[in-house]
């Protein structure tokens, strides 16, 4: 079985997308498949599996003789070209339909844009002609079912991973390095800088202490994000500590030093659940969310006893005062294991004969 995974980012780049692709690749390799991960060429990221243009991506998929192509979104145009090539070649195509913030934030001004109209048209074609679409949340699946006439659909959430786990020695070492006492209630923010309300978190923190485990790119955007965070910390939380671009195997060590995971969620991706929530669960610390009603994150909190969901910053920091009394069920990490979800995906495609 030969598989191609088309993705916007891949190793050595960092971020939640890379982690998901890595997990998919690892599982398929364990099942005896040959796997190529096709990602755009960037400075510091090259190689035979990288492509410089959509035309080159089309060629790699068409000539690759893949039995199965998995396209991870966004961006959708890349997946459309991969889908087109797969169909011409007779390959099966699965769309990993996740976190399309660009499309969900479809303001009236954006709707008038020619670029957005083209994007929306390619999105329709990609969803409708995929042999299967897989989703991170129930809300994503239901939303797209209403929007498009879909074929096969399957839930494949991000889930937790075994290598992100609690480490007592690291907790002691990192808290000592940061000059946090045993009495300090320390929060952890894990993830990227630009897609959540970090500003609101710090502006309302009244000097609260945090461990930031952030992914920052080496380009001008990464430099701008780094400065944005540094300026906020200097003004509102000078005693916090920052770790950049942690590897997956070290992530649990940093989160272990915190007493709770902070989730300052936004309102423009109401159907999404960020991967950091599962990282916090993996380590076993409670999650305190400042979010919005009628969202996937609120639903997840209601269904699972993982911490506290609030809609106001005042309520968020009131929960911080009592969070040390909250214990998380250690079995939750096993319940939400990512490999369990991927195994269900593999079982489904195996039933259909797509693994030959």
N, C-alpha and C positions, 0 to 999 in steps of 0.2 A: 504493500500500500504506500503510495506516495502522496504527501500532503503539503500544500502551501498555505502559510498563514500570512495574510496581507495586513500590515499594521503601520500606524503613523510613527511609532517609536519601537526600538528594540535595543538590546544590550549593544554597547556599553551605556546607553542612555538610561535615565532613571525615571521612576514614576509608576503610578498604579497600572497604567496600560502595559508597561513592560513586564510587570509582575504577573499580570493575567496571561499575557502571551507566553511567558516563560513556563507557566503552569500547564498551559495547553500543550506546548511543545514537549515538555517532560513526560506528560501522561501518554501522548501518542507514541513517543520514542519507546516507552516502557512496553507498549503494545506491539512493538516490532515495526512500526511505520518509519518511513524515511521522510524527514520533515525539513522544509526550507522556509525560513522566515524572511519575507520580502518587505523591506522598509525603505523610505527615501534616503538618499545620500545626504549627509550633512558634514560639516567640518568636524573631524575627529571620529566620524562614523562612516566607514566605507566597506568595500568587500563585494564579492560576487553576488551576494543576495540583496545588495542595495541597488536601487534604481534612481536615475536622475530625472526622469520625466514619466508622465502617464503613458506615453507611447512605449517607453522601455518596459514599464510595468506590464502593459498588455502583452508585449513580446515574451517576457519571462514566463507569464502564466500560460500563454498559448503554446510555447515551445517546450514547456516543462513536463508535459505528459502526466499531469497530476490527476489522480482519481478523485481527490477532494480538495476544494479551495475554501478556506475560512477567511472571511473578510471582517476585520474588527473596525468598527466605526466609532466616531467620525475620523477623517472627513469622508463623506459619502462619494464624491466624485472618484476617488481612488478605488472604492469598492465597485462602483459601476463599471469601470474599465476592466477590473479583475473578473467581475461577473460576466461581462460580454465575452472576454477571452475564454473563460471556462465553458460557457454555453457553446461557443463555436467548436471547442475541443471535445465536447461531450462529457465534461467533468461535472460533478455535483458541487453546488455552491451553498455554503452556510453563511448567513449574515449575523455576526455578533453585534446586535443592535443596541448600542449603549451610549448614554451620556451625550446626546446630541444637543448641547446647549445652544449652538448657533441657530438651529432650527426652532427650538422651543422659545427662544427670545425673539419671536417674529413680530416685531413692532410694526405699526402702520407704515412708518417711514421705510423700514427694511422691505416690506412687501412690494413697494414700488420699485425696488432695485432690480435691474436686469440680472445681476449676479445671483440674487436670492431666488428669483424665479427659475433660473437654470438649475440652481442647486436643488430646489424643491421638486422640479421635474425629474432630475436624476435620482432623487430620493424615492419618488414613487416607483420608478422602474426597478430600482435595486430591491426594494421591499417586495414588490409584486412578483418578480421573477426569480427570487432566491428559492432554492429547493427547501430550505428551512431557515427560520429566523429564531435566534436565541436571545434571551433577555435577562437582565440583572434583577428586575423586580416585577411583581404582579402588576403594578401600576403601569410600567412601561409596556407590558404585553397587552393589557386591556386598552391602553390608549391607541396603540398601533392597529389593533384589531378593528377598532371603530373607524380609524382613518383609512385603512387599506383592506383590500380583499386578500388576506394572507393565506399561504399554504400551511405547511407544518410549523408549529411553534413549540418552544420548550423553554422553561425557566432554568437558567444556569447562573445563579448568583456568584458574586466574588468569593465569599466564604473566608474562613480563617485557615491559617497554615501552621503546620507543626513547628517549623523553625522559629516562628515568632512566639516566644513563651517567656514566662516569668523567670528572672535571674536575680536571686537575693544578693549575691556578691556584687553584681553590677549596680544594684540599687544602692548599696552602701557606698561603693566607690564613686558613683556619679553624684550622689547627694553631697558627699564630702567635697568633691571637686567644685561643686557649685555653691558651697557654704550654706546648704539647706540643713536646718536642724530637724530632729525627729518630730518636733511639734509643728513644723511648717506643713501646710496643706498645699501640695504642688500639683499643678495641672500639666498635662502634656498635649501639645498640638502636633499632630503628625500629618505631613502631606505637602502639597504645593502652597505657594503664597498668594496667588492671585485669584483663586476661585471661591474663597470663603470670606466671612466677615471677621477677619483678624483685627481690623481697625476697631470694630464695635467691641470685640472681646477685650482688647487692651484699654480702650478709652473708658470702659466701665469697670475695670479690674481693681481700681483703688490700690495699685501697687502689688497686686497678687503675683505670685511667682509661678513661672512656667518653664517647661522644657520644650523647646521647639525643635522638632526633628523634620527638617524641610528639604525638599528637592529644589535645587536651583540650577538652571542651565548656565552654560558658559558664555552665552551670547549677550547682546546688549539688553535683552528683555530680562534675563537672569540678573544682570547687574542692577537694573532698575528695581526689581523685586527685592533684592537683597538690601538695597538702600532704604526702600519703603519700610521693611521690617525693622532694620536697625534704627531708623528715626523714631518709629513708634515705640520700640523698647526703651530707647533713651529717654523719651518723654513720659511714658506711662508705667513701665515695668523694668527698671534698670537692673534688677537683681535676677532677672531671668537668664537662661543659658540657651545657646543655639548650637545644634549639630547639623551639618549639611551633608546631603547625599549619602546617607547611611546605606549600607548593604542590607539585604533582606535578613541575613543571618545575625546582624548586629542590632536590628530594629528593636527586638524584644528587650535588649539590654537597656536601651534608653527609655523605653516606655515603662519598664519595671521601676524606674526611679521616681515615677509619679504616683499620685494618689487617685487620680481620675483622668479620663480622657476628655478633652474639650472638643465639642463639635459645634462651631459657630456657623450653622448651615444657612444657605441662601434660599431665595424664593424663586429663582429662575430655572431650577431643575427639580420640580416638585415630585417627579416620579422616580428619582434616583436615591440610592443609598451609597454613600462614599465608602471606599475600601478601608479607610482608617477606622471605621466603626468595628469592622471585623478584626483589625489589628489590636484594638483595645480589648476586645473580647478574648482574643488569643492569649493575651498576657494575664487577663483576669481582673482588670481594674474596671470600676464602674464608669459609665459614659454619662456626661452631663451635656445635653443638647439645648442650644437656643435655636429654635426653628420656627416652623409655621404649621398651622392647622391643616388637616386634610392633605398630608403629604406622605410619601412612602416612609420617611424617617419616623414620623409620628406613629404610623401604623406598626412599624417594627418595634418601637418602644412599648406599645400597648400589648403586643403579642408576646414579648419576651422581657423578663425582669432583668434588664441590663443597666439600670441607673435611673436617670431623671430626664423628662422632656419638659421644656419650658418655652414660652413664647416671649418672655421679657428678660432683659439683662438683670433686673433687680431680683427676679425669681431664680435666675441662673446662679448668681453669687450667694443667694440664701441657701441653695443646695450645696454649694461648696463648703459651707460652714458645717454641714452634717455628713459630708460624703465619707468620712473615715468610718462611719458606722455601717456603711453599705458593703455587703459581701456579695461577690459574684459567684454563681454556681460554676465550678470548674469544668463541669460536663458540657457547658455551653460551647466551648471551643470544638469539642468532638462533634457536637450536634451540627455545627455550621462548617465543617471541614470542606474546603474548596474541592479536594479530590473526589469527595462524594458526589458533588454536582457534575464534575467533568466525567466521572464514571457513568452517570446516567445519560449524558450526551453520547458517550461512546456506545453504550448499550443500544440507544435508539438508532444510531447510524449502522450499527452492526446488524440489527434486525432488518434494516432496509437493504442490506447487501452492499453498502457503500464502502466497506472496509476491504474489499477484494482488490 
